Amino acid sequence: MFRSVSLIATFLFITLAQLPSVAADTVEVNVGYVQLTPDSGPVLSNVLPEPADAGLRGAELAMADNSTTGKFIGHRYELTPYVADSEQAAILAFENLQQEGVQLFVVNVPASTLAAMMDKATADTLVFNAGAADDALRTRECHDNLLHSIPSYAMLTDALSQWLQLRRWNEVFLITGPTEADVAWADAFRRSAKRFGVKIIEDRPWTFDADLRRTASKELPLFTQAKDYDAVVVADVRGDFGEYVPFNTWLPRPVVGTQGMSPVAWHRVVESWGAAQLQSRFNDLAGRDMNSADYAAWAAVRSIGTAVTQIGSADARSVRQLIFSERFQLAAFKGRKLTYRLWNGQLRQPIPLVHPRGLVATAPFEGFIHPLTEMDTLGFDEPESTCRING
């Protein structure tokens, strides 16, 4: 027991010794958090809706983590959250916080709202996108002061396509839902399939608008008729019909994509590399499991805290400069230190492939090589993007 306490004390001493010297004045770190929960429309299934506080709770946990270190070195963290019910309210909250002097933001809003915010962002504002997965934000609609902690659609579908190719499930049946998010996810998968040698032998839009709770066993076998396929890929981000596809396909085949086995930023079944401890602390805080939106917000706020700890300043320009330097690495419970891509500000990160009760695998996979890092086999690589935010 004495030895254990002694080791802990030694570790704490070494850790604190590596931190910057405590300044005479307290460093105030104010982070603005803006979230928009738009009306998702009628959901035609009994899928469980995403919690209303998804994202916000992750930011709160990260602020607590930042404060644990900050109290030893004179850094005081404060989160100013605003959850809006309209795009106008979210943009107004962003503007007001800027006028109050807030420079560091984490936002969980749709891509269109994020674009409007960035049009109103000053040169001294640094924004972390923890909600919009749209590929355009990483390929052509880039902003110098915008970073992305949420994985892009391309990162998710590249992870899935790598796994399909690895398993030699090279012929798939793709079903695409009607929403903009469904179409964006499916477009990303089509690119990923071509990139990794997966053939889409059937590519069908979901055109039904009926509740499948009573008719799935009749409708889906007919809809998924085809000569042969190795797997069914579903693009149903909202969950209108995808939950009913498993076990109702014409051929007895696995279902992957937004339902079945899914590529995600985070899931409660991720437990390795200390993740179980993060999961436990989040559950204590929120009374529920951590999801991808929570994790993205947590990673964004922890990125801020990691940078502020290293430079001893909360100046947004200094934080950005440190994040894009070789000195920055984010410890994020994913088995490796994470960094941001210099050309588009995307956080590199492994992608878990999960089903509701278990972890199947984690991408990227061995054998998919890259001249610099295998992490850049997930998502748009530098030559594939016109973004050069550090150019």
C-alpha positions as CSV (number, residue, x, y, z in Angstrom):
1,M,0.0,0.0,0.0
2,F,2.8,2.4,1.0
3,R,4.7,1.6,-2.2
4,S,1.5,2.3,-4.3
5,V,0.9,5.7,-2.7
6,S,4.6,6.5,-3.2
7,L,4.5,5.7,-6.9
8,I,1.4,7.8,-7.4
9,A,3.0,10.7,-5.6
10,T,6.1,10.3,-7.7
11,F,4.1,10.2,-10.9
12,L,2.2,13.4,-9.9
13,F,5.4,15.2,-9.1
14,I,6.9,14.3,-12.5
15,T,3.8,15.3,-14.3
16,L,3.5,18.7,-12.6
17,A,7.2,19.2,-13.2
18,Q,6.7,18.9,-16.9
19,L,3.9,21.5,-17.0
20,P,4.6,25.2,-17.5
21,S,5.5,27.3,-14.4
22,V,2.5,28.9,-12.7
23,A,2.2,32.4,-13.9
24,A,1.7,35.3,-11.5
25,D,-1.7,35.9,-13.1
26,T,-4.4,33.3,-13.5
27,V,-5.0,32.2,-17.1
28,E,-8.8,32.5,-17.8
29,V,-9.9,30.0,-20.5
30,N,-13.4,30.8,-21.7
31,V,-14.9,28.4,-24.2
32,G,-18.2,29.0,-26.0
33,Y,-20.3,26.0,-26.8
34,V,-23.2,26.4,-29.3
35,Q,-25.5,23.6,-30.2
36,L,-28.5,23.5,-32.6
37,T,-31.0,20.7,-32.4
38,P,-33.1,21.1,-35.6
39,D,-36.5,19.5,-36.1
40,S,-35.6,16.1,-37.6
41,G,-39.1,15.6,-39.0
42,P,-41.3,12.5,-38.5
43,V,-39.3,9.4,-37.6
44,L,-41.0,6.4,-39.0
45,S,-39.6,3.8,-36.6
46,N,-39.2,3.2,-32.9
47,V,-35.5,3.9,-33.0
48,L,-34.3,5.6,-29.8
49,P,-33.7,9.3,-30.5
50,E,-30.4,10.9,-29.8
51,P,-30.3,12.6,-26.3
52,A,-31.1,16.3,-26.4
53,D,-27.9,17.0,-24.5
54,A,-25.7,14.9,-26.9
55,G,-22.5,16.9,-27.3
56,L,-23.0,19.3,-24.5
57,R,-22.3,16.6,-21.8
58,G,-19.1,15.7,-23.6
59,A,-17.9,19.3,-23.5
60,E,-18.8,19.5,-19.8
61,L,-16.7,16.4,-19.0
62,A,-13.7,17.7,-20.9
63,M,-14.0,21.0,-19.0
64,A,-13.8,19.1,-15.8
65,D,-10.8,17.2,-17.1
66,N,-9.1,20.4,-18.1
67,S,-9.8,21.9,-14.7
68,T,-8.2,19.0,-12.9
69,T,-4.9,19.9,-14.5
70,G,-5.6,23.6,-14.6
71,K,-6.0,24.1,-10.9
72,F,-2.3,23.1,-10.3
73,I,-1.0,25.7,-12.7
74,G,-3.3,28.7,-12.4
75,H,-5.6,28.0,-15.3
76,R,-9.3,28.6,-14.8
77,Y,-11.7,27.0,-17.3
78,E,-15.3,28.2,-17.9
79,L,-17.8,26.8,-20.4
80,T,-20.5,29.1,-21.7
81,P,-23.1,26.8,-23.4
82,Y,-26.0,27.8,-25.6
83,V,-28.5,25.2,-27.0
84,A,-30.5,26.8,-29.8
85,D,-33.8,25.7,-31.4
86,S,-33.2,27.6,-34.6
87,E,-30.4,28.5,-36.9
88,Q,-30.9,32.2,-36.3
89,A,-30.7,31.8,-32.5
90,A,-27.5,29.7,-32.9
91,I,-25.8,32.3,-35.1
92,L,-26.9,35.1,-32.8
93,A,-25.5,33.3,-29.8
94,F,-22.2,32.8,-31.6
95,E,-22.0,36.6,-32.5
96,N,-22.9,37.6,-28.9
97,L,-20.2,35.4,-27.4
98,Q,-17.6,36.9,-29.7
99,Q,-18.7,40.4,-28.7
100,E,-18.2,39.4,-25.1
101,G,-14.6,38.5,-25.9
102,V,-14.8,34.7,-26.3
103,Q,-12.3,33.4,-28.9
104,L,-12.5,29.7,-28.5
105,F,-15.6,27.8,-29.6
106,V,-16.9,24.3,-29.9
107,V,-20.0,24.1,-32.1
108,N,-22.4,21.2,-32.8
109,V,-24.5,22.5,-35.6
110,P,-25.4,21.5,-39.2
111,A,-23.0,22.4,-42.0
112,S,-25.1,25.2,-43.3
113,T,-25.3,26.8,-39.9
114,L,-21.6,26.3,-39.4
115,A,-20.8,28.1,-42.7
116,A,-22.9,31.1,-41.7
117,M,-21.1,31.2,-38.3
118,M,-17.7,31.1,-40.0
119,D,-18.8,34.1,-42.2
120,K,-19.2,36.0,-39.0
121,A,-16.1,34.8,-37.2
122,T,-13.3,37.2,-36.6
123,A,-9.6,36.6,-37.3
124,D,-9.1,36.0,-33.6
125,T,-11.8,33.3,-33.3
126,L,-11.0,29.5,-33.4
127,V,-13.9,27.2,-33.9
128,F,-14.0,23.4,-33.4
129,N,-16.7,21.6,-35.4
130,A,-18.1,18.8,-33.3
131,G,-21.2,18.1,-35.2
132,A,-21.1,18.4,-39.0
133,A,-19.6,15.4,-40.9
134,D,-20.1,16.8,-44.4
135,D,-17.1,16.2,-46.6
136,A,-17.4,19.5,-48.4
137,L,-16.1,21.2,-45.2
138,R,-12.9,19.2,-45.5
139,T,-12.4,19.4,-49.3
140,R,-13.5,22.7,-50.7
141,E,-15.4,24.9,-48.2
142,C,-12.6,25.3,-45.7
143,H,-11.9,28.1,-43.2
144,D,-8.5,28.9,-41.8
145,N,-9.8,29.0,-38.2
146,L,-12.1,26.0,-38.4
147,L,-11.0,22.6,-37.0
148,H,-13.0,19.3,-37.0
149,S,-13.1,16.9,-34.1
150,I,-16.0,14.9,-35.6
151,P,-15.0,12.4,-38.2
152,S,-16.1,13.2,-41.8
153,Y,-18.5,10.9,-43.7
154,A,-15.5,9.9,-45.8
155,M,-13.6,8.8,-42.8
156,L,-16.5,6.6,-41.6
157,T,-17.2,5.0,-45.0
158,D,-13.5,4.5,-45.7
159,A,-13.3,2.6,-42.4
160,L,-16.3,0.5,-43.4
161,S,-15.0,-0.2,-47.0
162,Q,-11.6,-1.2,-45.7
163,W,-13.3,-3.8,-43.5
164,L,-15.5,-5.1,-46.3
165,Q,-12.4,-5.4,-48.6
166,L,-10.5,-7.1,-45.8
167,R,-13.2,-9.7,-45.3
168,R,-13.6,-10.1,-49.1
169,W,-17.2,-9.0,-49.0
170,N,-16.6,-7.2,-52.2
171,E,-20.2,-7.1,-53.7
172,V,-22.8,-5.1,-51.8
173,F,-26.4,-3.9,-52.0
174,L,-26.7,-0.2,-51.1
175,I,-29.9,1.3,-49.8
176,T,-30.0,5.1,-49.5
177,G,-32.6,7.0,-47.5
178,P,-34.3,10.3,-48.7
179,T,-32.7,12.9,-46.3
180,E,-29.8,15.1,-47.2
181,A,-27.7,13.3,-44.5
182,D,-28.6,9.9,-46.1
183,V,-27.5,11.1,-49.5
184,A,-24.3,12.6,-48.2
185,W,-23.4,9.3,-46.4
186,A,-24.2,7.2,-49.4
187,D,-22.1,9.5,-51.7
188,A,-19.2,9.1,-49.3
189,F,-19.7,5.3,-49.4
190,R,-19.7,5.2,-53.2
191,R,-16.4,7.0,-53.2
192,S,-15.0,4.7,-50.6
193,A,-16.2,1.6,-52.4
194,K,-14.4,2.6,-55.5
195,R,-11.3,3.5,-53.6
196,F,-11.0,0.1,-51.9
197,G,-12.4,-2.2,-54.5
198,V,-15.9,-2.8,-53.2
199,K,-18.5,-3.2,-56.0
200,I,-22.0,-1.9,-55.5
201,I,-24.1,-4.3,-57.5
202,E,-27.4,-2.8,-56.5
203,D,-27.9,0.9,-55.7
204,R,-31.5,1.6,-54.7
205,P,-33.1,4.7,-53.1
206,W,-35.6,4.1,-50.3
207,T,-38.8,5.5,-51.6
208,F,-41.3,4.3,-49.0
209,D,-42.8,6.6,-46.5
210,A,-44.7,4.1,-44.4
211,D,-44.1,3.0,-40.8
212,L,-42.4,-0.4,-41.1
213,R,-43.2,-1.6,-37.6
214,R,-45.9,-3.9,-39.0
215,T,-44.8,-4.5,-42.6
216,A,-41.1,-4.9,-42.6
217,S,-41.2,-8.7,-43.0
218,K,-43.1,-8.3,-46.2
219,E,-41.7,-5.1,-47.7
220,L,-37.9,-5.6,-47.1
221,P,-37.4,-9.1,-48.6
222,L,-39.0,-7.9,-51.9
223,F,-37.1,-4.6,-51.9
224,T,-33.7,-6.4,-51.4
225,Q,-34.2,-9.0,-54.1
226,A,-31.1,-9.5,-56.2
227,K,-29.1,-12.3,-57.7
228,D,-26.4,-12.2,-55.1
229,Y,-24.5,-9.9,-52.8
230,D,-22.1,-10.2,-49.8
231,A,-23.6,-7.6,-47.6
232,V,-26.3,-4.9,-47.4
233,V,-25.1,-1.3,-46.8
234,V,-27.7,1.0,-45.3
235,A,-27.5,4.8,-45.5
236,D,-30.3,5.9,-43.0
237,V,-28.8,8.5,-40.7
238,R,-32.0,9.3,-38.9
239,G,-33.1,5.7,-38.5
240,D,-36.4,5.7,-40.4
241,F,-36.1,2.2,-41.9
242,G,-32.6,0.9,-41.3
243,E,-33.3,-0.8,-38.0
244,Y,-35.7,-3.2,-39.8
245,V,-33.2,-4.3,-42.6
246,P,-31.3,-6.9,-40.5
247,F,-32.9,-10.3,-40.7
248,N,-35.4,-9.1,-43.3
249,T,-33.2,-9.2,-46.5
250,W,-34.0,-11.4,-49.4
251,L,-30.7,-13.2,-49.0
252,P,-29.3,-14.1,-45.5
253,R,-26.6,-11.5,-45.5
254,P,-25.1,-9.1,-42.9
255,V,-26.2,-5.5,-42.7
256,V,-23.7,-2.7,-42.3
257,G,-23.6,1.1,-42.5
258,T,-25.7,3.4,-40.4
259,Q,-27.4,0.3,-39.0
260,G,-26.2,-3.2,-38.2
261,M,-22.4,-2.9,-37.9
262,S,-21.6,0.8,-38.0
263,P,-18.5,3.0,-38.2
264,V,-18.7,5.6,-35.5
265,A,-16.6,8.1,-33.6
266,W,-17.5,6.6,-30.3
267,H,-19.7,4.0,-28.7
268,R,-20.2,2.5,-25.2
269,V,-18.6,-0.8,-26.3
270,V,-15.2,0.9,-26.7
271,E,-13.3,0.0,-23.6
272,S,-9.6,-0.5,-24.5
273,W,-6.7,2.0,-23.9
274,G,-8.3,3.4,-20.7
275,A,-11.6,4.1,-22.5
276,A,-13.6,2.2,-19.8
277,Q,-12.5,4.9,-17.3
278,L,-13.7,7.7,-19.6
279,Q,-17.0,5.8,-20.1
280,S,-17.5,5.5,-16.4
281,R,-16.8,9.2,-15.7
282,F,-19.2,10.2,-18.4
283,N,-21.9,8.0,-17.1
284,D,-21.5,9.5,-13.7
285,L,-21.9,13.0,-15.2
286,A,-24.7,12.4,-17.7
287,G,-26.5,9.3,-16.4
288,R,-26.2,7.7,-19.9
289,D,-23.7,6.3,-22.3
290,M,-21.3,8.5,-24.3
291,N,-22.0,8.8,-28.0
292,S,-20.2,10.2,-31.0
293,A,-21.4,13.7,-30.6
294,D,-20.3,13.7,-26.9
295,Y,-16.9,12.3,-27.9
296,A,-16.4,14.9,-30.6
297,A,-17.2,17.7,-28.2
298,W,-15.0,16.2,-25.5
299,A,-12.1,15.9,-28.0
300,A,-12.5,19.5,-29.0
301,V,-12.5,20.9,-25.5
302,R,-9.6,18.6,-24.5
303,S,-7.6,19.9,-27.6
304,I,-8.0,23.4,-26.2
305,G,-7.0,22.3,-22.7
306,T,-4.0,20.4,-24.0
307,A,-2.8,23.4,-26.0
308,V,-3.4,25.9,-23.2
309,T,-1.5,23.7,-20.8
310,Q,1.5,23.6,-23.1
311,I,1.7,27.3,-24.0
312,G,0.3,28.8,-20.8
313,S,-2.1,31.1,-22.8
314,A,-5.7,31.0,-24.0
315,D,-5.0,33.2,-27.0
316,A,-6.8,31.6,-30.0
317,R,-4.0,32.3,-32.5
318,S,-1.5,30.8,-30.1
319,V,-3.7,27.8,-29.6
320,R,-4.1,27.3,-33.3
321,Q,-0.3,27.6,-33.9
322,L,0.4,25.0,-31.3
323,I,-2.2,22.6,-32.6
324,F,-0.7,22.7,-36.1
325,S,2.8,22.1,-34.8
326,E,4.7,18.9,-34.2
327,R,4.5,19.6,-30.4
328,F,0.8,18.9,-30.3
329,Q,-0.7,15.4,-29.6
330,L,-4.1,14.7,-28.1
331,A,-4.4,11.8,-25.7
332,A,-7.9,10.6,-26.5
333,F,-8.4,6.9,-25.4
334,K,-8.1,5.5,-29.0
335,G,-4.8,3.7,-28.7
336,R,-2.6,6.4,-30.2
337,K,-1.9,10.1,-29.9
338,L,-4.1,12.1,-32.3
339,T,-3.1,15.1,-34.5
340,Y,-4.9,17.5,-36.8
341,R,-4.4,17.4,-40.6
342,L,-2.5,20.5,-41.7
343,W,-4.5,21.1,-44.9
344,N,-8.1,20.9,-43.6
345,G,-8.0,20.9,-39.8
346,Q,-9.5,17.4,-39.5
347,L,-8.6,15.4,-36.3
348,R,-7.0,12.1,-37.4
349,Q,-8.5,9.3,-35.3
350,P,-9.2,5.5,-35.5
351,I,-12.8,4.6,-36.3
352,P,-14.5,1.8,-34.3
353,L,-16.8,-0.5,-36.1
354,V,-19.5,-1.6,-33.7
355,H,-22.8,-3.3,-33.4
356,P,-25.2,-2.4,-30.5
357,R,-23.6,-4.7,-28.1
358,G,-20.0,-5.2,-29.2
359,L,-16.9,-3.8,-30.9
360,V,-16.1,-5.7,-34.1
361,A,-12.8,-4.0,-35.2
362,T,-11.0,-0.6,-35.4
363,A,-9.9,1.0,-38.6
364,P,-7.4,1.7,-40.2
365,F,-6.4,-1.9,-40.8
366,E,-3.0,-3.4,-41.5
367,G,-2.3,-3.6,-45.2
368,F,-3.8,-0.3,-46.2
369,I,-0.6,1.7,-46.5
370,H,0.1,5.4,-46.8
371,P,3.5,7.2,-47.4
372,L,3.2,9.2,-44.2
373,T,0.6,7.6,-41.8
374,E,-2.0,4.9,-42.2
375,M,-4.4,7.3,-40.4
376,D,-4.6,9.2,-43.6
377,T,-6.1,6.2,-45.4
378,L,-9.4,7.3,-43.7
379,G,-11.0,10.4,-45.3
380,F,-9.8,12.7,-48.0
381,D,-6.0,12.8,-48.2
382,E,-4.2,16.0,-49.0
383,P,-4.0,15.5,-52.8
384,E,-7.8,14.9,-52.8
385,S,-8.6,18.2,-51.1
386,T,-8.4,21.7,-52.4
387,C,-8.1,23.0,-48.8
388,R,-4.8,24.5,-47.7
389,I,-5.6,26.3,-44.5
390,N,-1.9,26.4,-43.5
391,G,-0.6,27.2,-47.0
